[in-house]
Amino acid sequence: MNLPADLKYTKEHEWIRIEGNVGTIGVTDHAQGELGDVVYIDIPDANATVDQGGTFGTIEAVKTVADLFAPVSGTIIEVNDVNGSPDIVNKDPYGAGWLVKIELSKPSEVDGLLDVNAYKALIGA
């Protein structure tokens, strides 16, 4: 299982990569594996605001539909249109399968997220 050490993780299985005041968010390799084949993702357009821990959309797989939870508060500034090929989330969850980019409104919230070792302990990896 791929778990990049430079990311932060949530207990709900999202990851975030921080670059300046922008966070790129997606679902973890563990999450996509548990979901199975991703068939559709519903996320709001850019300019939507989200609160840490609040839902920002849903991810639909053959097995189930699951909520997507924001690791941090902020404004969505870019949405990756993965619905043309939603299986990219399964194939490359940390690269081309990212979901949204958020401009952080409370950067200190990142400090409360899980590092790679804490996430590995959470999922038993």
Secondary structure, 3 states (H helix, E strand, C coil): CCCCCCCEECCCCEEEEEECCEEEEEECHHHHHHHCCEEEEECCCCCCEECCCCEEEEEEECCCEEEEECCCCEEEEEECCCCCCCCHHHHCCCCCCCCEEEEECCHHHHHHCECHHHHHHHHCC
